């Protein structure tokens, strides 16, 4: 069962990645990716794998010790749990990058390869996006509640 859930984890996230990378300007992509609920499928898999090993998992994360973590990750359930965690959070980060780039008017031509990189090496992809954002996203400004809005949008006056 763990091997099946492990295989399923990326499969449930892949359609969302495909939308962001291959169809970034399609109107349905923005609607679908706009929902944070896209990360629920890998999170459910995470819970299905983690709950049976919760005591071992809690021991490994509540008092971090390299040997304990190494032992946990050396088990199929431990490795599959961390894999589901990575897939869910990588998708969440990719979603943020996609939406942020759209808001800032950053070209999908530039963002799509970074999203692809993020699938495999999330921290590197995030760093690349932050660098791109600092250069290509100069036309945006912070809006209400810290949300970014395009610079072409007129500010609300009171």
N, C-alpha and C positions, 0 to 999 in steps of 0.2 A: 504494500500500500504506500509506503514512504517513497519508493522509487516512482510510482505513478504520480503522486502529488508533486514530487520534484520536477518531473517532466511537464506536468500541467502548469506549473507556476509561470514559466515564461510564455507558454502558449496563451494564457489568459491576458497577458500584458501586451503581447506582440501586435494585436490589431490596433491598439491605441498608438503604439510607436509608428506603425505603418501609416496611420492617418497623419500624424504630425510630420513625418519625414517625406512621404510620397504624395500626399494630398494636402499640403499645408494651407492652401488658399480656398479649399472647398468649403462652402458655407456650413455643411454638416460637421466638418472637422472641428471648427470653432465651437459649435454647439455641444458636441460630444466631449471634447477635451475641456470645455468650460466647467464641467462637473468634476468636483474632487472625488466623486464616487467611483471614478474609473480605477482607483487604487484598491477598492474593496475586494475584488476577486483574489489578488495575491495575498491580501491581508487575511482573508478567510482561510486560505491554504496555510498561511503561517500559523494561525490559531489551531487548525486541525493537527498540524505536526507538533506544535509546541506544547499544547495542553497536556498530552500524556507524559511529556518529559519535564513538566514545569519545575519540579523540585531541583532537578539537575541544572536546568537552565537558570533558575533563580540563583542557585549557588554560584554559578559561573559569572553572572552579571552583577550581583549585589555586593560581592567582595572580590573584585577582579584579581585573578591570579592566573598567570600565563599557563601554568601546568594544568589547572582545572579547565580553563577554556580550551586548551589544546586537546585534552581528553574528550570534552564534549564535542568539539568540532570533528574529532576523529570517528564519531559515530554517524551512521546514516541519518538518524533523526536530527542530530545537532547540526550537521552540515546542511541538510534540507531546510531546517528552520532558518538558518542564517541566509541561505539562498533566497528564500521567500521574502525575508526582511529586505535584502538587497534589491530584489526585483520591485517590490512595492515602493521603496524609497527612491530608487532610481527613476521609476515612472513618475513619482510625485515631483521630483526635481526636474525631469524632462518636461512635464506639464507646465511647471512654473516658467521654465525657459521659453517654451513655445508661446505661452500667453504673454509673457513680458516682451518678447521680441515683436509679437503682433501689435501690442499696445504702443511700442516705441517705433514701429515702422521699420524694423530691421529686416532686411531681405531674407526670405525663406531660403534663397539660394545659399546664403551664408550660414544660416542656422541649421539647416537639415544635416550637413555633414557633422556638425557639432553634436546634434542629437544622436546621430549614429554612433559617434565616439562615446557618448554618455551611456549608451546601452552596455558597452563593453568595459569602459573605464570611467565610471561616473565622476570621481573627483577630478580627473583630467578634463573631461567634458565640461564640467561646471566651471573650472578655472578658465578654459578657453572661452566659454560663453561670457563670463564676467569681463574678460579682456575685450572681447568683441563688443559687448554692451557699453563699455567705457568709451570706446571709439565710435561705434556706429549708432549708438543710442543717444547721442548728444541733443537730438531734437525733441526729447521728452522732458517733462517736468513732473514733479510729485503733485498728485491731486489730493482730494479729500481722504482722510484716514490713511495716508501713506500710499494710496494707489497711484500708479503712474498713469498719466494721460498724455496724449500727443500734444506737442507744443502748439499745433494748429487749432486746438480746441480753445474757445474763448473762455476766460475765467468768469466765474459767477460773481456778479457784483451785488452788493447789498444796499 
